[in-house]
């Protein structure tokens, strides 16, 4: 079985939706629009290479996780 190749269309989908979708959602979106299935780490690597930030869905839990009173 051959691996799918990341192409220009995948990059366009990623850059268009990066601010609103997580890597899991991006992998599913790319699969539905192009028919190519990529693993989540692959999407994450391409997002990082393009310099795109991930959406901050749980921005309010960040300080709580940094505080960690249980440690």
ZIKAKA-V327050 format. One line per field, one symbol per residue. phi: phi as a letter, one per 40 degrees, with the letter a starting at -180 (. if undefined). psi: psi as a letter, one per 20 degrees, with the letter a starting at -180 (. if undefined). burial: + if it has 24 or more other C-alpha atoms within 12 Angstrom, else -. A space follows every 10 residues. Layout:
phi = ???
psi = ???
burial = ???
This chain:
phi = .cccbcbccc ccccccbccb bccccccccc cccbgcbbcc cccccccccc gccccccbcc cdcccccfcc b
psi = pqqqppahhg hggghhjhii qrhghhghgh hhhhippqqg hgggghgghi kpqqqnhlhi ighhhhgmii .
burial = -----+---+ +-+++-++-- +++-++++++ ------++-- -+++-++--- ---+------ ---------- -
